[in-house]
Amino acid sequence: MKIALISMEVVPGRPDRNTKTICQKIREAKAAGAELAVCPAFCLSGRFLGRELSQPAFLRDCMDDAQDIARAAEGIAVLFGSIADEAERPVSDGRTLLSARDGALQEVARRPLHASSPFSPLIYALPEEDILIAVDAAPFPTPLRGAGLAALARKHRKTVVYVNALGLQDKGKTVYAFDGVCRVCRADGSVVLTTPPYEDGITVVDTAALTSCETPAKEPEVAPIYRTLRYGVRKFLERIHMERVVVGISGGIDSAVSAALYVDAIGADRVLLVNMPSRFNSATTKGLAAQLAERLGCRSMIVPIEESVAHTVAQLTEISVEGAAAAPGERLKISSFVRENMQARDRSGRVLATIAAAWGAGFTCNGNKAESTVGYATLYGDLAGFFAALADLWKYRVYDLARYLNASVYGREVIPQGIIDIMPSAELSDAQNVDEGKGDPIRYPYHDFLFRAFAEDSRLPEDILQAYAKNALEAYIGCAEGLVASYFPTAADFIADLEHWWGLYTGMAVAKRIQAPPILSVSGHAYGADHPESQIGAYETRAYRRLKEELLNA
């Protein structure tokens, strides 16, 4: 049987546009001699629909559009997915796979919309054929891959044809990329076809003549993550009709990777880089920022902020606080800590926001997942931006991306090696002087993995402390051997660090994450829809308190 595998961009909530695309793909499949065209799950309706799921008019339109697709399927069978029509209820709670041919339409598979495994494909066995059709709408990194397909094929002793959705969809502030990959697996479990990710098109296969495909070249682990980031950035900008981007660059790794990503995704002519030094920024990082801008070949600006920050400090400390509740001569005092945060807010709220408005652009949020986990970012400052492309990446992964961008994307050192080598630092005070080896309070080689245990593995302080007590913590969380002893000479030091970061993760950081920009999910555990949380604060279990007392009294 000749089957056309349809990789099509699905526009959520727009069955009218998706119907036009499906009908065009049907015509292309017929022209290519296909007997069956297979479209992805939810290709008519979209997967993440928000309130549209409760709109009877939307459900009616989906079913009317399905009839249009059936009428377009002249002389060819078509399988396509959508939300399910509920005869007894105005709200859809199902996903359906529909079969259409010559004006006839029938449902051939259905599953609950909110199943325990929502990203598992709908499976349909073609009548009188040793073929299983698997249609999916699974965002990166959850699609069914080679091993899963092989197991399915061997279990049923049938050829498996798999089609995933393509496009960008969201659950409010959590944004998901769907790779559109199609795969074919023989009954013996061998994968004979894998289409390129994030590409629209049709691929026609003859199931009677399946030959082994070449083993794909091994690529760095970070490569599919980068493809997803690049696609997600481009599509998100298209969706919000934004053509230009402003990136604040500090001479550090996060902003450098963000700048290189946006330049590769949309072009150097549509990116403006802005360095905003204060008296705390070293000549080293200012020079590295200048090198980055020159190597990327885009517009750049240097906007010093020391004068404006000093003016704000002077203005606010000289103006009296008035009112019946105020003390005579009461004035504000600006502490060094407040002054640090003022710099971040001046950069984002004043400089970047104004430049972006003047240039007809948006400005980016460059924060990483470690910072989001413990709230190491300033509200209305570096936490601001229209999109947080790197916010689901741990710091070690940001470094991986920097090396990958240089080696494989650009083929040259666009991100200076000095940026990769320098100690991470916000450079907001003399205590963060990179030239003196001073930097962020987060020790990323260890804390990246501790925070990952909190956020992605749902580990509690009790779990961490038990592993520490057994001298097995590094293997438990995945960091390098020897780090725990080198960072924390005593149990008291270790416990103080653990409780400090756990308190932030479950406390103020939650409030900051709620107010953060949209995040592109690349881990399946992004903050937002992937990571439901409440502002309930830190809690110590009984077992934790007992073990803590034992260790401190040992």
C-alpha positions as CSV (number, residue, x, y, z in Angstrom):
1,M,0.0,0.0,0.0
2,K,1.2,3.5,-0.9
3,I,0.8,5.8,2.1
4,A,1.4,9.5,2.2
5,L,2.7,10.7,5.6
6,I,1.6,14.3,6.1
7,S,3.8,16.6,8.0
8,M,1.7,19.8,8.3
9,E,1.8,22.9,10.6
10,V,-1.2,22.8,12.8
11,V,-2.7,26.1,13.9
12,P,-4.5,25.6,17.2
13,G,-8.0,26.9,17.3
14,R,-8.2,27.5,13.5
15,P,-10.0,24.5,12.0
16,D,-10.7,26.7,8.9
17,R,-7.0,27.2,8.1
18,N,-6.1,23.6,9.0
19,T,-8.9,22.3,6.7
20,K,-7.4,24.2,3.8
21,T,-4.0,22.8,4.5
22,I,-5.3,19.2,4.8
23,C,-7.2,19.5,1.5
24,Q,-4.1,20.8,-0.2
25,K,-2.1,17.9,1.2
26,I,-4.8,15.5,0.0
27,R,-4.4,16.8,-3.6
28,E,-0.6,16.4,-3.3
29,A,-0.9,12.8,-2.0
30,K,-3.3,11.9,-4.8
31,A,-0.9,13.4,-7.4
32,A,1.9,11.3,-5.9
33,G,-0.1,8.1,-6.3
34,A,-0.9,7.5,-2.6
35,E,-3.9,5.3,-1.7
36,L,-4.0,6.6,1.9
37,A,-3.0,9.9,3.4
38,V,-2.3,10.0,7.1
39,C,-2.4,13.3,9.0
40,P,-1.4,13.9,12.6
41,A,-3.6,13.9,15.7
42,F,-5.5,17.1,16.4
43,C,-4.5,18.4,12.9
44,L,-8.0,19.8,12.4
45,S,-8.5,21.5,15.8
46,G,-5.1,21.8,17.4
47,R,-4.1,20.2,20.7
48,F,-4.0,23.0,23.3
49,L,-7.2,25.0,22.9
50,G,-7.9,26.7,26.2
51,R,-11.5,27.9,26.4
52,E,-12.3,26.8,22.9
53,L,-12.9,23.3,24.3
54,S,-16.0,24.6,26.1
55,Q,-17.4,26.5,23.0
56,P,-20.1,24.4,21.3
57,A,-19.8,26.7,18.2
58,F,-16.1,25.7,17.9
59,L,-17.0,22.0,18.1
60,R,-19.7,22.4,15.5
61,D,-17.2,24.1,13.1
62,C,-14.7,21.3,13.6
63,M,-17.3,18.7,12.6
64,D,-18.5,20.8,9.7
65,D,-14.9,21.1,8.5
66,A,-14.4,17.4,8.9
67,Q,-17.2,16.9,6.5
68,D,-15.5,19.2,4.0
69,I,-12.3,17.1,4.3
70,A,-14.4,14.0,3.6
71,R,-15.8,15.5,0.5
72,A,-12.3,16.5,-0.6
73,A,-11.1,12.9,-0.2
74,E,-12.2,11.7,-3.7
75,G,-10.5,8.5,-4.7
76,I,-8.2,8.4,-1.7
77,A,-8.6,7.4,2.0
78,V,-7.6,10.0,4.6
79,L,-7.0,9.6,8.3
80,F,-6.9,12.8,10.4
81,G,-7.3,13.7,14.1
82,S,-9.3,16.3,16.0
83,I,-11.0,16.9,19.3
84,A,-14.0,14.6,19.6
85,D,-17.6,15.7,19.1
86,E,-19.6,14.9,22.3
87,A,-23.2,14.1,21.5
88,E,-24.4,14.4,25.1
89,R,-22.3,17.4,26.2
90,P,-21.3,20.8,24.8
91,V,-17.7,20.3,26.1
92,S,-15.2,18.0,24.3
93,D,-13.4,15.5,26.5
94,G,-12.0,13.3,23.9
95,R,-9.6,13.0,20.9
96,T,-10.6,11.2,17.8
97,L,-9.2,9.7,14.7
98,L,-11.5,10.1,11.7
99,S,-11.4,8.2,8.4
100,A,-12.7,9.9,5.3
101,R,-13.2,8.8,1.7
102,D,-15.5,9.9,-1.1
103,G,-17.7,12.1,1.2
104,A,-18.1,9.4,3.9
105,L,-16.8,10.1,7.4
106,Q,-16.4,7.7,10.3
107,E,-14.6,7.6,13.6
108,V,-12.0,4.8,13.9
109,A,-10.3,5.5,17.2
110,R,-11.0,7.6,20.3
111,R,-9.3,8.2,23.6
112,P,-10.0,10.6,26.6
113,L,-8.5,14.0,26.1
114,H,-7.1,14.1,29.6
115,A,-5.7,10.6,30.0
116,S,-2.8,9.8,32.4
117,S,-0.5,9.8,29.3
118,P,-1.8,12.6,27.2
119,F,0.9,12.5,24.6
120,S,0.5,8.8,23.6
121,P,-0.6,8.3,20.0
122,L,-4.0,7.2,18.7
123,I,-3.6,3.7,17.2
124,Y,-5.6,2.2,14.4
125,A,-5.1,-1.1,12.6
126,L,-5.9,-0.8,8.9
127,P,-8.5,-3.5,8.0
128,E,-7.1,-6.4,6.0
129,E,-3.5,-5.0,6.2
130,D,-0.6,-5.8,8.5
131,I,-0.3,-2.1,9.2
132,L,-0.8,0.0,12.4
133,I,-1.3,3.7,12.0
134,A,-0.1,5.8,15.0
135,V,-1.1,9.5,14.9
136,D,0.3,11.8,17.5
137,A,0.4,15.4,18.7
138,A,3.3,15.2,21.1
139,P,5.6,18.2,21.8
140,F,9.3,17.9,22.1
141,P,10.8,15.9,23.7
142,T,7.9,13.4,24.1
143,P,7.2,12.0,20.6
144,L,7.3,8.2,20.2
145,R,10.8,7.5,18.9
146,G,12.6,4.5,17.4
147,A,12.7,2.2,20.5
148,G,9.0,2.8,21.3
149,L,8.0,2.2,17.7
150,A,10.1,-0.9,17.5
151,A,8.4,-2.3,20.6
152,L,5.0,-1.5,19.2
153,A,5.8,-3.2,15.9
154,R,7.2,-6.3,17.5
155,K,4.3,-6.6,19.9
156,H,1.6,-6.5,17.1
157,R,3.8,-8.0,14.4
158,K,2.8,-5.3,12.1
159,T,4.4,-2.4,10.2
160,V,3.9,0.8,12.2
161,V,3.4,4.2,10.4
162,Y,3.8,7.1,12.8
163,V,2.9,10.8,12.1
164,N,3.4,13.6,14.6
165,A,2.0,17.1,14.5
166,L,4.1,20.1,13.4
167,G,3.9,23.6,14.8
168,L,3.9,25.7,18.0
169,Q,1.1,25.6,20.6
170,D,0.9,26.7,24.1
171,K,-0.8,26.4,27.5
172,G,-0.8,30.0,28.3
173,K,2.8,30.8,29.5
174,T,4.2,27.4,28.6
175,V,5.0,27.1,24.9
176,Y,5.5,23.8,23.1
177,A,7.2,22.9,19.8
178,F,5.9,19.9,17.8
179,D,8.5,18.4,15.5
180,G,6.3,17.0,12.7
181,V,8.5,13.9,12.4
182,C,7.1,10.8,10.6
183,R,8.5,7.3,11.0
184,V,7.9,3.9,9.6
185,C,8.9,0.7,11.4
186,R,8.8,-2.8,10.0
187,A,7.2,-5.7,11.9
188,D,10.7,-6.9,13.0
189,G,11.3,-3.6,14.8
190,S,13.7,-2.0,12.3
191,V,13.0,1.7,11.6
192,V,13.1,2.2,7.8
193,L,12.1,5.9,7.6
194,T,12.5,9.0,9.7
195,T,11.6,12.4,8.1
196,P,13.5,15.6,9.1
197,P,12.2,17.4,12.1
198,Y,10.4,20.8,11.8
199,E,9.8,20.5,8.1
200,D,6.5,20.7,6.3
201,G,5.8,18.3,3.5
202,I,4.5,14.8,2.4
203,T,6.4,11.6,2.2
204,V,5.0,8.6,0.2
205,V,6.0,5.1,1.3
206,D,5.2,1.8,-0.3
207,T,4.7,-0.7,2.6
208,A,5.2,-3.6,0.2
209,A,8.8,-2.4,-0.6
210,L,10.2,-1.2,2.7
211,T,14.0,-1.2,2.7
212,S,16.4,-0.6,5.5
213,C,17.4,3.0,6.0
214,E,20.9,4.2,6.7
215,T,21.8,4.6,10.3
216,P,21.7,8.3,11.1
217,A,24.9,10.0,12.0
218,K,25.4,10.4,15.8
219,E,24.9,14.0,16.8
220,P,25.5,15.9,20.0
221,E,22.9,15.5,22.6
222,V,22.2,19.2,22.5
223,A,21.5,19.2,18.7
224,P,17.8,18.4,18.9
225,I,17.4,20.9,21.7
226,Y,18.9,23.6,19.6
227,R,16.7,22.8,16.6
228,T,13.7,23.1,18.9
229,L,14.8,26.4,20.3
230,R,15.5,27.8,16.8
231,Y,12.1,26.7,15.5
232,G,10.3,27.8,18.6
233,V,11.8,31.3,18.5
234,R,11.0,31.8,14.8
235,K,7.4,30.5,15.1
236,F,6.7,32.5,18.3
237,L,7.8,35.7,16.7
238,E,5.6,34.9,13.7
239,R,2.7,34.2,15.9
240,I,2.9,37.6,17.7
241,H,3.8,39.4,14.5
242,M,7.1,40.6,15.8
243,E,9.9,41.0,13.2
244,R,12.7,42.5,15.3
245,V,14.4,41.6,18.6
246,V,16.5,43.5,21.1
247,V,18.9,41.5,23.2
248,G,20.7,42.9,26.2
249,I,24.2,41.5,26.3
250,S,26.5,41.6,29.3
251,G,29.6,39.7,28.2
252,G,28.2,36.6,30.0
253,I,27.1,33.2,28.7
254,D,23.3,33.4,28.8
255,S,23.0,36.7,26.8
256,A,25.7,35.5,24.4
257,V,23.8,32.3,23.6
258,S,20.5,34.2,23.4
259,A,22.0,36.6,20.9
260,A,23.5,33.9,18.7
261,L,20.3,32.0,18.8
262,Y,18.2,34.9,17.6
263,V,20.6,35.9,14.9
264,D,20.6,32.4,13.5
265,A,16.8,32.1,13.8
266,I,15.8,35.4,12.2
267,G,18.9,37.1,10.7
268,A,21.5,39.6,11.9
269,D,19.6,42.5,10.3
270,R,16.6,42.0,12.6
271,V,18.6,41.8,15.9
272,L,19.9,44.7,18.0
273,L,22.4,44.0,20.8
274,V,22.7,46.4,23.7
275,N,25.4,46.5,26.3
276,M,24.5,48.5,29.4
277,P,27.6,48.8,31.7
278,S,27.7,50.3,35.1
279,R,30.8,51.0,37.2
280,F,30.7,47.4,38.4
281,N,31.2,46.0,34.9
282,S,34.8,45.0,34.1
283,A,36.7,45.9,31.1
284,T,36.9,42.2,30.4
285,T,33.1,41.6,30.1
286,K,32.6,44.9,28.2
287,G,35.3,43.8,25.7
288,L,33.7,40.3,25.4
289,A,30.3,41.9,24.7
290,A,31.9,44.1,21.9
291,Q,33.5,41.0,20.4
292,L,30.3,39.1,20.4
293,A,28.4,41.9,18.6
294,E,31.1,42.3,16.0
295,R,31.3,38.6,15.3
296,L,27.5,38.2,14.9
297,G,27.4,41.1,12.5
298,C,24.2,42.8,13.8
299,R,23.4,46.3,15.1
300,S,24.7,47.1,18.5
301,M,24.7,49.9,21.1
302,I,26.5,50.7,24.3
303,V,24.3,52.5,26.8
304,P,26.0,53.2,30.2
305,I,23.6,53.2,33.1
306,E,25.8,54.5,36.0
307,E,24.6,58.1,35.6
308,S,20.9,57.2,35.5
309,V,21.2,54.9,38.5
310,A,23.1,57.5,40.5
311,H,20.5,60.1,39.5
312,T,17.7,57.9,40.7
313,V,19.4,57.2,44.0
314,A,20.0,60.9,44.6
315,Q,16.4,61.8,43.6
316,L,14.7,59.3,45.8
317,T,16.9,59.9,48.9
318,E,16.5,63.7,48.6
319,I,12.7,63.8,48.4
320,S,10.8,63.8,51.7
321,V,8.2,61.2,52.5
322,E,5.0,63.1,53.3
323,G,1.7,62.3,55.0
324,A,0.2,61.9,58.4
325,A,1.9,58.5,58.9
326,A,5.4,59.9,58.0
327,A,8.0,60.9,60.6
328,P,9.3,64.5,60.4
329,G,12.0,64.7,57.7
330,E,11.5,61.0,56.7
331,R,13.4,60.0,53.6
332,L,14.1,56.7,51.9
333,K,17.4,54.9,52.3
334,I,18.8,53.1,49.3
335,S,20.8,50.1,50.5
336,S,23.5,48.4,48.4
337,F,21.2,45.5,47.8
338,V,18.4,47.8,46.5
339,R,21.0,49.5,44.3
340,E,22.0,46.2,42.8
341,N,18.4,45.5,41.8
342,M,18.0,49.1,40.5
343,Q,20.6,48.4,37.9
344,A,18.7,45.4,36.6
345,R,15.5,47.3,36.5
346,D,17.2,50.3,34.8
347,R,18.5,48.1,32.1
348,S,15.3,46.3,31.3
349,G,12.5,48.7,32.4
350,R,14.1,51.8,31.0
351,V,16.8,51.1,28.4
352,L,15.7,47.9,26.7
353,A,12.0,48.6,26.8
354,T,12.5,52.1,25.3
355,I,15.0,50.9,22.6
356,A,12.6,48.1,21.7
357,A,9.7,50.4,21.4
358,A,11.7,52.9,19.3
359,W,13.0,50.2,17.0
360,G,9.6,48.4,16.7
361,A,10.8,45.3,18.5
362,G,10.5,43.3,21.7
363,F,13.3,42.6,24.1
364,T,14.3,39.1,25.3
365,C,14.5,37.5,28.7
366,N,17.9,35.7,28.8
367,G,17.5,33.8,32.1
368,N,18.3,30.1,32.6
369,K,16.4,27.4,34.6
370,A,18.8,27.5,37.6
371,E,18.0,31.2,38.1
372,S,14.3,30.6,37.7
373,T,14.4,27.8,40.2
374,V,15.6,29.9,43.1
375,G,14.5,33.3,41.9
376,Y,18.0,34.6,41.1
377,A,16.6,37.4,39.0
378,T,15.1,40.8,39.5
379,L,11.3,41.4,39.2
380,Y,10.7,44.0,36.5
381,G,14.4,43.8,35.7
382,D,16.3,40.8,34.1
383,L,13.1,38.8,34.6
384,A,11.3,40.9,32.1
385,G,11.0,40.3,28.3
386,F,8.6,39.1,25.7
387,F,9.9,35.5,25.7
388,A,12.3,33.3,27.8
389,A,13.8,31.0,25.2
390,L,16.5,29.6,27.6
391,A,14.4,29.4,30.8
392,D,14.0,25.6,30.5
393,L,17.8,25.0,30.2
394,W,20.1,24.4,33.1
395,K,23.3,26.4,33.1
396,Y,25.4,23.4,32.0
397,R,23.1,23.1,29.0
398,V,23.6,26.7,28.1
399,Y,27.4,26.1,27.9
400,D,26.7,23.1,25.7
401,L,24.7,25.3,23.4
402,A,27.5,27.9,23.2
403,R,30.0,25.2,22.1
404,Y,27.5,23.8,19.7
405,L,26.7,27.2,18.2
406,N,30.4,27.8,17.5
407,A,31.2,24.3,16.2
408,S,28.1,23.2,14.3
409,V,25.8,26.2,13.6
410,Y,28.2,29.0,12.7
411,G,31.3,26.9,12.1
412,R,33.4,29.6,13.8
413,E,33.9,31.2,17.2
414,V,31.1,33.7,17.2
415,I,30.7,33.3,21.0
416,P,34.2,34.3,22.2
417,Q,35.9,31.6,24.2
418,G,36.4,34.1,26.9
419,I,32.7,34.2,27.5
420,I,32.6,30.5,27.9
421,D,35.6,30.5,30.3
422,I,34.8,33.5,32.5
423,M,33.1,33.0,35.9
424,P,29.3,33.6,35.7
425,S,28.5,36.9,37.4
426,A,25.7,39.5,37.5
427,E,28.4,42.2,38.1
428,L,26.0,44.3,40.2
429,S,28.5,45.0,43.0
430,D,32.2,44.8,44.0
431,A,31.5,41.5,45.5
432,Q,30.9,40.1,42.0
433,N,34.1,41.3,40.4
434,V,35.0,38.7,37.7
435,D,38.6,39.9,37.4
436,E,39.0,39.0,41.1
437,G,37.4,35.6,40.6
438,K,34.1,36.6,42.2
439,G,30.8,35.7,40.7
440,D,27.2,34.4,41.3
441,P,26.2,32.8,44.6
442,I,25.0,29.7,42.6
443,R,27.7,27.1,42.3
444,Y,26.4,25.7,39.0
445,P,28.5,22.5,38.8
446,Y,26.6,21.3,41.9
447,H,23.5,23.5,42.2
448,D,22.4,22.8,38.6
449,F,21.9,19.2,39.6
450,L,20.5,19.9,43.1
451,F,17.9,22.2,41.5
452,R,17.1,19.7,38.8
453,A,16.5,17.1,41.5
454,F,14.0,19.6,43.1
455,A,12.2,20.7,39.9
456,E,12.3,17.7,37.5
457,D,12.7,14.7,39.8
458,S,10.4,16.0,42.6
459,R,13.0,15.3,45.3
460,L,12.5,16.7,48.8
461,P,15.1,17.8,51.2
462,E,14.5,14.5,53.0
463,D,15.6,12.6,49.9
464,I,18.7,14.8,49.4
465,L,19.8,14.6,53.0
466,Q,19.4,10.8,53.0
467,A,21.6,10.5,50.0
468,Y,24.1,12.9,51.6
469,A,24.2,10.8,54.8
470,K,25.0,7.7,52.7
471,N,27.8,9.6,50.8
472,A,25.9,8.9,47.7
473,L,24.5,12.3,46.8
474,E,26.6,13.0,43.7
475,A,25.5,9.8,42.0
476,Y,21.9,10.4,43.2
477,I,21.6,13.8,41.6
478,G,24.2,13.3,38.8
479,C,26.8,15.9,39.5
480,A,30.6,15.3,39.4
481,E,32.3,13.3,42.2
482,G,34.0,15.2,44.9
483,L,32.0,18.4,44.6
484,V,30.0,18.0,47.8
485,A,33.0,17.6,50.1
486,S,34.9,20.4,48.4
487,Y,32.0,22.9,48.7
488,F,30.7,21.8,52.2
489,P,33.3,20.8,54.7
490,T,30.7,20.0,57.4
491,A,27.2,18.7,57.6
492,A,26.1,22.0,59.0
493,D,27.5,23.8,55.9
494,F,25.6,21.3,53.7
495,I,22.3,21.6,55.5
496,A,22.5,25.4,55.6
497,D,23.0,25.5,51.8
498,L,20.2,23.0,51.2
499,E,17.7,24.8,53.3
500,H,18.6,28.2,51.9
501,W,17.9,27.1,48.3
502,W,14.9,25.0,49.1
503,G,13.4,28.0,50.9
504,L,13.9,30.2,47.9
505,Y,12.6,27.5,45.4
506,T,9.4,27.0,47.4
507,G,9.1,30.7,48.4
508,M,9.8,33.9,46.6
509,A,10.9,32.1,43.5
510,V,7.4,30.8,43.0
511,A,6.0,34.4,43.0
512,K,8.7,35.4,40.5
513,R,8.0,32.4,38.2
514,I,4.3,33.4,38.1
515,Q,5.3,36.8,36.8
516,A,7.9,35.6,34.4
517,P,7.6,35.7,30.5
518,P,6.4,32.8,28.4
519,I,8.8,29.8,28.5
520,L,9.7,27.4,25.6
521,S,9.5,23.9,27.0
522,V,12.4,21.7,25.9
523,S,12.6,19.3,28.9
524,G,9.0,18.3,29.4
525,H,9.4,19.8,32.9
526,A,9.2,23.5,32.2
527,Y,7.9,25.9,34.8
528,G,4.3,26.7,34.2
529,A,1.9,24.0,32.8
530,D,4.5,21.2,33.1
531,H,5.2,22.2,36.8
532,P,2.0,23.0,38.8
533,E,2.9,24.8,42.0
534,S,1.4,26.9,44.8
535,Q,2.8,29.5,47.0
536,I,2.8,27.4,50.2
537,G,6.4,27.9,51.3
538,A,9.0,25.4,52.5
539,Y,8.1,22.3,54.5
540,E,10.4,20.0,56.4
541,T,9.1,16.4,56.8
542,R,9.5,14.6,60.1
543,A,12.1,12.2,58.6
544,Y,14.1,15.2,57.5
545,R,14.1,16.9,60.9
546,R,15.2,13.6,62.6
547,L,18.0,13.0,60.1
548,K,19.1,16.7,60.3
549,E,19.4,16.4,64.1
550,E,21.4,13.2,63.9
551,L,23.9,14.7,61.4
552,L,24.3,17.9,63.3
553,N,24.9,16.1,66.6
554,A,27.2,13.4,65.2
